Amino acid sequence: MKRTLIALVTCLLVVLSCVTVPAQTSKLRVGFCARTISSAAAPFAVATKLGWYKEDGVDVELVALAGSGDCVKTTATREIPFSLPSVEPLAAARAQGVRAKIFYTAYQGNIYGIAVPAESPVQRITDLRGKSIGVISMGSGGVPVAKALISTAGMNPETDVNIVVAGEGAQTAAMLRSKQVDALSQFDTQYAMVENAGVKLRLLETKEIDRYPSNGFLALEETLTAGKKDAVGLARGYAKATIFTIANPEAAVRILYEVFPELKPTGKDEATAIRDDTKVLQARITNWKLEKAGVKRWGENSETNYGAYAVFLLKWGVIKEKVDAKDLITNDLIDEINKFDAGKIIAEAKAYKPR
């Protein structure tokens, strides 16, 4: 009996030694700062589909929010650990004591600006006096950007223009057609979606903001300390997928439809849908590229550019107190986030075939 028992225990130990304990996966809710998740979410889909998030032990769930203001608020109140807002509401919140930082700049170029229908008589910002400007929501980054640009033109954004909600995509296009709004203060991918809906747009010159950064991954400082691994995993997967999407945007759109089937347009044949959403991605690709900010690493936060933008926002009344760039950003995680082979990802993207 004793020998039999010893043999059984030995066998059990051998079996247990071969069992692989699965790595713990963190389920991360991430704020996507628009009411509608669009093809701009392609990097999240690609990182999920190709297993890059899984490799880093994260499972990402996107949460659609009304705009960057709501993203900053829900991150500050700990409702969600991470979000992807523009910097304007963060600068305002930081001045109010919110200890949160952007740890990965996703959009190195400024995605915002004011657009009008191609045939509009409006040629410059000053022509907007007495006009209505449509934003996605009153919590979107387009609101403070519009106010700042109106101020640079010597007008009062509270009295000389009317900023109203115009929705997104086809809804925005309908508002323009019916002349319920004269101009838009939205962003690159939304403008591509409006054009896909049949309204050709023209961007007004906004050289005052062209060099400033836009959206980045935001978290409370305490989250970046306690949840460093999750922050790195989220951003690294996004970086890899950004490279993939730049190299093969059509493949990224197909993956987007697979991971988020609800985003596949209805009422269009597949070829048209892919063409339209690839156009949306191309609008964003311009602002993903590192050369827009003069940085070398994916997600790197340019202290110079953030500092200049903070000065601009203070000058034109978007924020009321001076904010230092070091209080808005941190590059502490950038080296670890960039531990991957970009060349290998580009090759994989170019060779990718839908299964």
Secondary structure, DSSP 8 states (H G I E B T S, - for coil): -HHHHHHHHHHHHHHHHT-------EEEEEEESSSS--GGGHHHHHHHHTTHHHHTTEEEEEEE-SSHHHHHHHHHTTSSSEE---HHHHHHHHHTT--EEEEEES--S--EEEEEETT-S--SGGGGTT-EEEES-TTSTHHHHHHHHHHHTT--TTTSSEEEE--SHHHHHHHHHTTS-SEEEEEHHHHHHHHHTT--EEE---TTTTTS---EEEEEHHHHHHTHHHHHHHHHHHHHHHHHHHH-HHHHHHHHHHH-GGGS-SSS-HHHHHHHHHHHHHHHHHHHSGGGTT-SSTT---HHHHHHHHHHHHHTTSSSS---GGGTB--TTHHHHT-S-HHHHHHHHHH----
